[in-house]
C-alpha cells in the first residue's frame, strides 16, 4: 500500500485533431473557458472549469512527456454541472448538438452517487457526459417530533446535511439526506439536537 494519498485531480489531457475546433466546442457548447500557457514559441492551450483543467495536445505534435498510445476520440469524460440537467439538454438541442441515449436525460451512478445524465460527443468523438447529482432517498426517522406548521432547518452533522420539516400529518419528521450505507443509524444520535417540544 502506498504511503501517500491523492487529494484531488489537477488536469487531464486530450489529444485533438484540430485544437481551435475543440476550443470552440468546449467553450460554446460545454461552458468551459479557454486559457493559454507556456512560453514564446511553444504556446499551449487548456480548457478550465472549477479548479481543474483539460490540457490540449495537437495530434502528431511532439511532446516530451505524453501518454504512450495517444489517439483522438478515446476519451470518456464526466462533468458535474452547476445547473439543472434539463438546462444542459435544451441548450445542446438548441445548438444542434447530437444528444445520445435517445436525446433524453438518463439515470446513472457515479463517484458522488446517483446522477441524472446527458451525453454527447466532442469534435474528436470523445464521449462527454454532463450530470446533475440527485439526492438519495430521504430516510424518515419518526422520533415523536410534534408541530403543525411548516418548519425548515438545516444543520451539518459529520458532513451530512440534515433537514427537518413538519409532515402533513402534523408530526415533525427528521429526514436524513444520505445513502444508508454511508451512515448507519443506531437510535437517535444525541448530537442531532432537540428540534421539537
N, C-alpha and C positions, 0 to 999 in steps of 0.2 A: 504494500500500500504506500502511496506517495506521502511524503511528509509535508505536503502543502495542499492548499485547496484553491479552486477557481472562484473568483469574486464576481466577475461579470464578463460579458462578451464585448470586446472593443470594436472589431470590424471583421467583415468578411470580404472576399474578393470575387468579383465576377469578371470573366473573360468575355469580351464583346467583339462582334464583327465590326461594329460601327459605333464608336463611343458617342458622337453627337446625337445619334438616333436614340441610343439608350438614355442619355441625359434628358432628352425631350420627353420621352415616355414616362420616366420616373418622376419628373418634376411636374408635368401637366396632368398625368393620369393617376399617379400614386401619392402625390402630395409631399414629395421629398424636396430637399434643397441641394443645389449643386455648389461644390466648392473646388478650388484648385489648390494644389500644394506642390512642394518640391522646389527645385532651383532652376535658374535660367538654363534653357537647353533641354530640360527634362521635366516639363510641367506635367503633373499628374492630376487626375480627376477623381472626385469622390461624390457620393450622394449621402447626405446626412439626414438623420431623423432622431429625435430624442438625444441621447448621449452616445449613440452608435453611428457607424457609417459603413458604406459599401465602397471599397476602392475599386476602380475600373481599370482593367488591363485590356489593351488592344490585342486582339488575336494576331499572333505572328510577331509581335514586338518582343524584343529581348529584355527580360528582367532577370537579374542575377538570382534572386530568391523568389521562386514561384512553385506552384503545385506541379507534380510530376506529369500528370496527364490532363492538361488544360484543354477544355473544349466548350465553345459557346453552346448554351442551351442545356447544360447538365445540372443547373441549379434548381433547388426546390426550397423556396423561402416563405416563411410565415411572419406576418406583421400584425401587431395589435393596433387597431385604430382607436382614436380618441372619440369617435362619433358613432352613432348607431349604424350598424352594418347596412341597413337599408339605404342610408345616405351614400355609402360607397357604391352600392349596387346601382342606384339610379344615376349617379354621376358617371359611372362606367357606361351604362346603357346609352345615356345622352351623348357621350363622346364616341360612341361606336366601338367600344372595346368589347370583344367577344367574351362573354361570361360563360365559363364552363359549368359542368354539373347541371345542365338544363337551364342555365341562366337564372338560377334562383339561390337563395340562402339555404345552406345545409348545416346540419349539426355535426360537430366533430369534437374530439378531445385533444387537448394539448398540454403543455407543461404547466399552465395555470389552471387547468381543469376543463370544464365544459365550454365549448366555443360555438358561436354561430359564424359561419364562414362563407366567403365568396371567392371564386378562383378565376384567374385569367393567365395569359402568357405574355411575357415581355417580347420585344422585337427579336430576341435571340432564341425564344422558345422556352426560357426558364419558366417553371411553374411558380406563380405568385398567388399566395393566399392572404387575404385580409380577414381578420377575425375581430369579433366583439365577444369578450368573455361573458358568460352568463352565470348568475349566482346559482349556487347549488340549491336544492330544495330547502325551503325554510323548515327547520325542525321545531315543532311546537313543544314546549315544556310547560305544562299547566301545573302551577305550584300555588294555587289559591290566590292569585292576583285578583283584585276586585276593582271595579270602576265602571262608569257608564259614559265617559266622554272620550273622544279621540285623543290619544296621548302618544307622542313620538319622542324617543330619547335615544341618544347614541352614546356608547361607551366602548372604549377599546380595552380588550382583555386578552392578553397574550397574543397580540397581533391580529385578533379576530374581531370583526365588527358585530356587535350585539344590537339588536333592535327590539325595543319594547313598544307595544301598542295595545290598545283596547280591541277586543274582538267584538263582533256584532252581538254576541251573547252576554255582553257586559262583564266578561272576565278578562282581566289583563293576561296576556299570553307572552311569555318570553320566547322570542324567536332567535335561534342561533343560526346565523348565516354562514355555514361552512359545511364541508363534507364530513360526514360522521366518522369516517376512517381517520381523519386528521385530528379529531378532538373527541375523546371518549368521556361521556357524562357519567358521573358516579354520584347521583343525587344532585342537589343544588349547590354549586360551588359557592363558598362563603363570600368570595370576592365579587360576586355579581352585584351586591348592594341590594337594598330593600326598596323596590320601586312602588310598593303599594302599602296601604294601611288597612 
